[in-house]
Amino acid sequence: MKKKYFKTQKGKSAGPHPYTAEDMRRVSWCINNNIRIATVPVNSEWSVEINLNGSINLDPKTYSGYDAQTKMYEYYKYYYDKNIQKSE
């Protein structure tokens, strides 16, 4: 039997980033309300993509991997706080 060899494809990662239980609560709430935020590679740096109910916007700035993830959690906090205040 012949073995097939496939080239291993390596994905790009922004690296590890610490998060808190509060961060995860905000992320969970946002995802459940169709607000999704992700880091995306832009050449050798990273940008933050914001998907609001299918409308995708890209942060105009680029960041290092760690800073992009920090910004992602800041955006989650912003949308969480903004929408929680509206519902109260």
N, CA, C and O atoms as CSV, one atom per row, in Angstrom:
chain,resi,resn,atom,element,x,y,z
A,1,MET,N,N,0.844,-1.178,0.000
A,1,MET,CA,C,0.000,0.000,0.000
A,1,MET,C,C,0.891,1.243,0.000
A,1,MET,O,O,1.836,1.345,0.782
A,2,LYS,N,N,0.582,2.155,-0.865
A,2,LYS,CA,C,1.349,3.383,-0.982
A,2,LYS,C,C,0.875,4.409,0.028
A,2,LYS,O,O,-0.326,4.603,0.213
A,3,LYS,N,N,1.818,5.063,0.677
A,3,LYS,CA,C,1.464,6.136,1.611
A,3,LYS,C,C,1.418,7.450,0.851
A,3,LYS,O,O,2.240,7.713,-0.026
A,4,LYS,N,N,0.452,8.255,1.204
A,4,LYS,CA,C,0.367,9.589,0.616
A,4,LYS,C,C,0.927,10.593,1.603
A,4,LYS,O,O,0.630,10.549,2.796
A,5,TYR,N,N,1.717,11.471,1.103
A,5,TYR,CA,C,2.302,12.507,1.954
A,5,TYR,C,C,1.715,13.843,1.565
A,5,TYR,O,O,1.699,14.231,0.396
A,6,PHE,N,N,1.242,14.520,2.560
A,6,PHE,CA,C,0.660,15.839,2.350
A,6,PHE,C,C,1.534,16.883,3.009
A,6,PHE,O,O,2.096,16.670,4.083
A,7,LYS,N,N,1.630,17.988,2.355
A,7,LYS,CA,C,2.367,19.098,2.932
A,7,LYS,C,C,1.581,19.615,4.129
A,7,LYS,O,O,0.383,19.879,4.034
A,8,THR,N,N,2.261,19.753,5.240
A,8,THR,CA,C,1.610,20.281,6.427
A,8,THR,C,C,1.459,21.784,6.263
A,8,THR,O,O,2.434,22.504,6.048
A,9,GLN,N,N,0.236,22.235,6.367
A,9,GLN,CA,C,-0.014,23.670,6.259
A,9,GLN,C,C,-0.074,24.263,7.654
A,9,GLN,O,O,-0.810,23.786,8.519
A,10,LYS,N,N,0.686,25.276,7.852
A,10,LYS,CA,C,0.698,25.947,9.147
A,10,LYS,C,C,-0.152,27.201,9.053
A,10,LYS,O,O,0.033,28.026,8.159
A,11,GLY,N,N,-1.078,27.332,9.979
A,11,GLY,CA,C,-1.905,28.531,10.036
A,11,GLY,C,C,-1.172,29.625,10.783
A,11,GLY,O,O,-0.174,29.383,11.460
A,12,LYS,N,N,-1.675,30.797,10.648
A,12,LYS,CA,C,-1.075,31.929,11.331
A,12,LYS,C,C,-1.814,32.141,12.640
A,12,LYS,O,O,-3.042,32.059,12.677
A,13,SER,N,N,-1.098,32.406,13.695
A,13,SER,CA,C,-1.705,32.615,14.998
A,13,SER,C,C,-1.203,33.927,15.584
A,13,SER,O,O,-0.038,34.294,15.431
A,14,ALA,N,N,-2.115,34.623,16.258
A,14,ALA,CA,C,-1.729,35.871,16.916
A,14,ALA,C,C,-1.018,35.587,18.235
A,14,ALA,O,O,-0.526,36.508,18.887
A,15,GLY,N,N,-0.961,34.320,18.630
A,15,GLY,CA,C,-0.264,33.942,19.849
A,15,GLY,C,C,-1.198,33.894,21.048
A,15,GLY,O,O,-2.370,34.256,20.945
A,16,PRO,N,N,-0.681,33.450,22.176
A,16,PRO,CA,C,-1.528,33.340,23.372
A,16,PRO,C,C,-1.848,34.713,23.965
A,16,PRO,O,O,-1.069,35.658,23.848
A,17,HIS,N,N,-2.997,34.792,24.592
A,17,HIS,CA,C,-3.418,36.036,25.229
A,17,HIS,C,C,-4.246,35.676,26.456
A,17,HIS,O,O,-5.188,34.892,26.343
A,18,PRO,N,N,-3.925,36.223,27.617
A,18,PRO,CA,C,-4.722,35.904,28.808
A,18,PRO,C,C,-6.110,36.558,28.737
A,18,PRO,O,O,-6.273,37.640,28.173
A,19,TYR,N,N,-7.089,35.887,29.313
A,19,TYR,CA,C,-8.433,36.450,29.376
A,19,TYR,C,C,-9.047,36.109,30.718
A,19,TYR,O,O,-8.606,35.179,31.394
A,20,THR,N,N,-10.057,36.856,31.099
A,20,THR,CA,C,-10.706,36.666,32.395
A,20,THR,C,C,-12.092,36.045,32.188
A,20,THR,O,O,-12.584,35.956,31.063
A,21,ALA,N,N,-12.700,35.624,33.277
A,21,ALA,CA,C,-14.066,35.108,33.211
A,21,ALA,C,C,-15.016,36.207,32.732
A,21,ALA,O,O,-15.977,35.934,32.013
A,22,GLU,N,N,-14.746,37.437,33.130
A,22,GLU,CA,C,-15.567,38.574,32.683
A,22,GLU,C,C,-15.444,38.759,31.171
A,22,GLU,O,O,-16.438,39.026,30.495
A,23,ASP,N,N,-14.217,38.617,30.634
A,23,ASP,CA,C,-14.032,38.692,29.175
A,23,ASP,C,C,-14.882,37.639,28.489
A,23,ASP,O,O,-15.543,37.932,27.493
A,24,MET,N,N,-14.874,36.415,29.009
A,24,MET,CA,C,-15.614,35.322,28.386
A,24,MET,C,C,-17.124,35.539,28.490
A,24,MET,O,O,-17.864,35.142,27.590
A,25,ARG,N,N,-17.585,36.158,29.563
A,25,ARG,CA,C,-19.010,36.478,29.696
A,25,ARG,C,C,-19.422,37.472,28.617
A,25,ARG,O,O,-20.480,37.327,28.006
A,26,ARG,N,N,-18.581,38.488,28.380
A,26,ARG,CA,C,-18.865,39.483,27.334
A,26,ARG,C,C,-18.844,38.848,25.942
A,26,ARG,O,O,-19.725,39.102,25.120
A,27,VAL,N,N,-17.828,38.018,25.689
A,27,VAL,CA,C,-17.708,37.348,24.397
A,27,VAL,C,C,-18.941,36.482,24.154
A,27,VAL,O,O,-19.533,36.530,23.075
A,28,SER,N,N,-19.323,35.703,25.138
A,28,SER,CA,C,-20.487,34.819,25.011
A,28,SER,C,C,-21.757,35.613,24.725
A,28,SER,O,O,-22.536,35.242,23.847
A,29,TRP,N,N,-21.969,36.700,25.458
A,29,TRP,CA,C,-23.146,37.526,25.239
A,29,TRP,C,C,-23.147,38.078,23.825
A,29,TRP,O,O,-24.173,38.044,23.145
A,30,CYS,N,N,-22.003,38.589,23.374
A,30,CYS,CA,C,-21.917,39.177,22.034
A,30,CYS,C,C,-22.195,38.135,20.951
A,30,CYS,O,O,-22.954,38.400,20.018
A,31,ILE,N,N,-21.595,36.968,21.066
A,31,ILE,CA,C,-21.815,35.926,20.059
A,31,ILE,C,C,-23.286,35.530,20.020
A,31,ILE,O,O,-23.850,35.345,18.941
A,32,ASN,N,N,-23.909,35.398,21.183
A,32,ASN,CA,C,-25.335,35.051,21.234
A,32,ASN,C,C,-26.220,36.145,20.651
A,32,ASN,O,O,-27.376,35.890,20.314
A,33,ASN,N,N,-25.691,37.357,20.527
A,33,ASN,CA,C,-26.438,38.481,19.965
A,33,ASN,C,C,-25.896,38.916,18.608
A,33,ASN,O,O,-26.033,40.076,18.219
A,34,ASN,N,N,-25.279,37.975,17.889
A,34,ASN,CA,C,-24.770,38.195,16.523
A,34,ASN,C,C,-23.741,39.307,16.411
A,34,ASN,O,O,-23.711,40.036,15.420
A,35,ILE,N,N,-22.906,39.433,17.421
A,35,ILE,CA,C,-21.764,40.346,17.374
A,35,ILE,C,C,-20.524,39.472,17.482
A,35,ILE,O,O,-20.263,38.867,18.522
A,36,ARG,N,N,-19.770,39.417,16.400
A,36,ARG,CA,C,-18.581,38.553,16.387
A,36,ARG,C,C,-17.364,39.395,16.016
A,36,ARG,O,O,-17.387,40.176,15.065
A,37,ILE,N,N,-16.311,39.212,16.793
A,37,ILE,CA,C,-15.099,40.002,16.598
A,37,ILE,C,C,-13.927,39.042,16.535
A,37,ILE,O,O,-13.823,38.128,17.353
A,38,ALA,N,N,-13.042,39.246,15.567
A,38,ALA,CA,C,-11.914,38.343,15.397
A,38,ALA,C,C,-10.675,39.106,14.956
A,38,ALA,O,O,-10.760,40.204,14.405
A,39,THR,N,N,-9.530,38.500,15.210
A,39,THR,CA,C,-8.282,39.053,14.685
A,39,THR,C,C,-8.008,38.382,13.346
A,39,THR,O,O,-8.209,37.178,13.191
A,40,VAL,N,N,-7.549,39.168,12.386
A,40,VAL,CA,C,-7.234,38.646,11.054
A,40,VAL,C,C,-5.842,39.128,10.640
A,40,VAL,O,O,-5.476,40.277,10.890
A,41,PRO,N,N,-5.068,38.238,10.003
A,41,PRO,CA,C,-3.726,38.649,9.585
A,41,PRO,C,C,-3.764,39.624,8.417
A,41,PRO,O,O,-4.547,39.476,7.479
A,42,VAL,N,N,-2.899,40.619,8.504
A,42,VAL,CA,C,-2.705,41.585,7.418
A,42,VAL,C,C,-1.201,41.685,7.220
A,42,VAL,O,O,-0.507,42.394,7.949
A,43,ASN,N,N,-0.713,40.967,6.224
A,43,ASN,CA,C,0.733,40.848,5.986
A,43,ASN,C,C,1.417,40.319,7.249
A,43,ASN,O,O,1.113,39.206,7.677
A,44,SER,N,N,2.311,41.066,7.845
A,44,SER,CA,C,3.008,40.579,9.042
A,44,SER,C,C,2.359,41.077,10.331
A,44,SER,O,O,2.833,40.761,11.422
A,45,GLU,N,N,1.286,41.848,10.216
A,45,GLU,CA,C,0.605,42.366,11.391
A,45,GLU,C,C,-0.817,41.819,11.450
A,45,GLU,O,O,-1.180,40.925,10.685
A,46,TRP,N,N,-1.620,42.363,12.366
A,46,TRP,CA,C,-2.982,41.888,12.581
A,46,TRP,C,C,-3.954,43.045,12.625
A,46,TRP,O,O,-3.611,44.144,13.059
A,47,SER,N,N,-5.170,42.792,12.174
A,47,SER,CA,C,-6.244,43.770,12.272
A,47,SER,C,C,-7.407,43.110,13.004
A,47,SER,O,O,-7.386,41.905,13.256
A,48,VAL,N,N,-8.419,43.899,13.342
A,48,VAL,CA,C,-9.577,43.375,14.061
A,48,VAL,C,C,-10.793,43.521,13.149
A,48,VAL,O,O,-11.092,44.606,12.650
A,49,GLU,N,N,-11.487,42.399,12.944
A,49,GLU,CA,C,-12.687,42.360,12.111
A,49,GLU,C,C,-13.909,42.311,13.017
A,49,GLU,O,O,-13.979,41.492,13.934
A,50,ILE,N,N,-14.870,43.188,12.758
A,50,ILE,CA,C,-16.089,43.258,13.559
A,50,ILE,C,C,-17.269,42.912,12.663
A,50,ILE,O,O,-17.503,43.564,11.645
A,51,ASN,N,N,-18.010,41.876,13.054
A,51,ASN,CA,C,-19.167,41.414,12.299
A,51,ASN,C,C,-20.410,41.681,13.138
A,51,ASN,O,O,-20.653,41.008,14.140
A,52,LEU,N,N,-21.191,42.665,12.720
A,52,LEU,CA,C,-22.423,43.032,13.425
A,52,LEU,C,C,-23.612,42.595,12.578
A,52,LEU,O,O,-23.952,43.245,11.590
A,53,ASN,N,N,-24.235,41.501,12.967
A,53,ASN,CA,C,-25.399,40.967,12.243
A,53,ASN,C,C,-25.126,40.797,10.752
A,53,ASN,O,O,-26.001,41.076,9.933
A,54,GLY,N,N,-23.932,40.345,10.387
A,54,GLY,CA,C,-23.588,40.098,8.989
A,54,GLY,C,C,-22.917,41.267,8.291
A,54,GLY,O,O,-22.413,41.107,7.179
A,55,SER,N,N,-22.896,42.432,8.910
A,55,SER,CA,C,-22.214,43.585,8.347
A,55,SER,C,C,-20.780,43.597,8.884
A,55,SER,O,O,-20.556,43.797,10.078
A,56,ILE,N,N,-19.813,43.380,7.989
A,56,ILE,CA,C,-18.424,43.229,8.413
A,56,ILE,C,C,-17.660,44.532,8.238
A,56,ILE,O,O,-17.689,45.152,7.175
A,57,ASN,N,N,-16.978,44.933,9.301
A,57,ASN,CA,C,-16.136,46.133,9.292
A,57,ASN,C,C,-14.750,45.741,9.778
A,57,ASN,O,O,-14.604,44.871,10.637
A,58,LEU,N,N,-13.743,46.387,9.223
A,58,LEU,CA,C,-12.365,46.120,9.594
A,58,LEU,C,C,-11.771,47.354,10.257
A,58,LEU,O,O,-11.848,48.459,9.719
A,59,ASP,N,N,-11.174,47.153,11.440
A,59,ASP,CA,C,-10.488,48.253,12.125
A,59,ASP,C,C,-9.406,48.776,11.180
A,59,ASP,O,O,-8.629,47.978,10.655
A,60,PRO,N,N,-9.328,50.084,10.946
A,60,PRO,CA,C,-8.348,50.609,9.998
A,60,PRO,C,C,-6.902,50.465,10.466
A,60,PRO,O,O,-5.987,50.507,9.643
A,61,LYS,N,N,-6.680,50.297,11.755
A,61,LYS,CA,C,-5.318,50.168,12.270
A,61,LYS,C,C,-4.868,48.713,12.238
A,61,LYS,O,O,-5.687,47.794,12.232
A,62,THR,N,N,-3.549,48.522,12.216
A,62,THR,CA,C,-2.985,47.179,12.360
A,62,THR,C,C,-2.196,47.134,13.659
A,62,THR,O,O,-1.700,48.151,14.142
A,63,TYR,N,N,-2.092,45.938,14.208
A,63,TYR,CA,C,-1.488,45.757,15.521
A,63,TYR,C,C,-0.561,44.553,15.502
A,63,TYR,O,O,-0.567,43.755,14.564
A,64,SER,N,N,0.240,44.440,16.565
A,64,SER,CA,C,0.979,43.195,16.777
A,64,SER,C,C,-0.063,42.156,17.186
A,64,SER,O,O,-1.198,42.520,17.492
A,65,GLY,N,N,0.292,40.885,17.198
A,65,GLY,CA,C,-0.657,39.838,17.560
A,65,GLY,C,C,-1.271,40.040,18.930
A,65,GLY,O,O,-2.487,39.934,19.088
A,66,TYR,N,N,-0.448,40.328,19.919
A,66,TYR,CA,C,-0.931,40.505,21.290
A,66,TYR,C,C,-1.840,41.726,21.378
A,66,TYR,O,O,-2.910,41.668,21.984
A,67,ASP,N,N,-1.410,42.833,20.770
A,67,ASP,CA,C,-2.205,44.064,20.821
A,67,ASP,C,C,-3.532,43.916,20.080
A,67,ASP,O,O,-4.535,44.501,20.488
A,68,ALA,N,N,-3.548,43.141,18.995
A,68,ALA,CA,C,-4.791,42.913,18.256
A,68,ALA,C,C,-5.792,42.160,19.127
A,68,ALA,O,O,-6.983,42.469,19.115
A,69,GLN,N,N,-5.314,41.177,19.877
A,69,GLN,CA,C,-6.214,40.440,20.753
A,69,GLN,C,C,-6.703,41.318,21.911
A,69,GLN,O,O,-7.858,41.222,22.326
A,70,THR,N,N,-5.827,42.160,22.419
A,70,THR,CA,C,-6.240,43.103,23.466
A,70,THR,C,C,-7.344,44.009,22.925
A,70,THR,O,O,-8.342,44.250,23.603
A,71,LYS,N,N,-7.162,44.507,21.706
A,71,LYS,CA,C,-8.158,45.376,21.072
A,71,LYS,C,C,-9.466,44.614,20.840
A,71,LYS,O,O,-10.548,45.177,21.004
A,72,MET,N,N,-9.370,43.338,20.459
A,72,MET,CA,C,-10.560,42.525,20.246
A,72,MET,C,C,-11.398,42.462,21.521
A,72,MET,O,O,-12.616,42.633,21.467
A,73,TYR,N,N,-10.757,42.219,22.672
A,73,TYR,CA,C,-11.485,42.164,23.936
A,73,TYR,C,C,-12.034,43.546,24.326
A,73,TYR,O,O,-13.088,43.638,24.955
A,74,GLU,N,N,-11.331,44.605,23.958
A,74,GLU,CA,C,-11.848,45.960,24.201
A,74,GLU,C,C,-13.136,46.192,23.403
A,74,GLU,O,O,-14.096,46.768,23.915
A,75,TYR,N,N,-13.147,45.737,22.143
A,75,TYR,CA,C,-14.353,45.870,21.323
A,75,TYR,C,C,-15.501,45.043,21.907
A,75,TYR,O,O,-16.635,45.518,21.959
A,76,TYR,N,N,-15.224,43.821,22.344
A,76,TYR,CA,C,-16.270,43.012,22.977
A,76,TYR,C,C,-16.842,43.753,24.188
A,76,TYR,O,O,-18.056,43.781,24.386
A,77,LYS,N,N,-15.972,44.346,24.989
A,77,LYS,CA,C,-16.424,45.093,26.174
A,77,LYS,C,C,-17.275,46.288,25.752
A,77,LYS,O,O,-18.314,46.561,26.354
A,78,TYR,N,N,-16.833,46.995,24.721
A,78,TYR,CA,C,-17.573,48.161,24.239
A,78,TYR,C,C,-18.993,47.778,23.812
A,78,TYR,O,O,-19.960,48.400,24.252
A,79,TYR,N,N,-19.125,46.758,22.956
A,79,TYR,CA,C,-20.449,46.368,22.465
A,79,TYR,C,C,-21.307,45.756,23.567
A,79,TYR,O,O,-22.522,45.952,23.582
A,80,TYR,N,N,-20.698,45.028,24.478
A,80,TYR,CA,C,-21.428,44.466,25.612
A,80,TYR,C,C,-21.991,45.598,26.477
A,80,TYR,O,O,-23.188,45.632,26.764
A,81,ASP,N,N,-21.116,46.523,26.890
A,81,ASP,CA,C,-21.541,47.636,27.747
A,81,ASP,C,C,-22.592,48.505,27.057
A,81,ASP,O,O,-23.577,48.901,27.679
A,82,LYS,N,N,-22.387,48.798,25.793
A,82,LYS,CA,C,-23.312,49.641,25.029
A,82,LYS,C,C,-24.701,49.015,24.975
A,82,LYS,O,O,-25.699,49.709,25.172
A,83,ASN,N,N,-24.778,47.723,24.713
A,83,ASN,CA,C,-26.060,47.062,24.557
A,83,ASN,C,C,-26.716,46.689,25.884
A,83,ASN,O,O,-27.944,46.663,25.970
A,84,ILE,N,N,-25.945,46.408,26.896
A,84,ILE,CA,C,-26.515,46.108,28.203
A,84,ILE,C,C,-27.173,47.365,28.773
A,84,ILE,O,O,-28.239,47.282,29.384
A,85,GLN,N,N,-26.552,48.518,28.581
A,85,GLN,CA,C,-27.131,49.779,29.075
A,85,GLN,C,C,-28.447,50.093,28.373
A,85,GLN,O,O,-29.367,50.627,28.993
A,86,LYS,N,N,-28.548,49.762,27.073
A,86,LYS,CA,C,-29.785,50.005,26.323
A,86,LYS,C,C,-30.926,49.155,26.878
A,86,LYS,O,O,-32.072,49.603,26.937
A,87,SER,N,N,-30.606,47.931,27.283
A,87,SER,CA,C,-31.659,47.000,27.716
A,87,SER,C,C,-32.109,47.249,29.152
A,87,SER,O,O,-33.123,46.699,29.582
A,88,GLU,N,N,-31.380,48.061,29.892
A,88,GLU,CA,C,-31.773,48.324,31.290
A,88,GLU,C,C,-32.786,49.431,31.410
A,88,GLU,O,O,-33.209,49.763,32.517
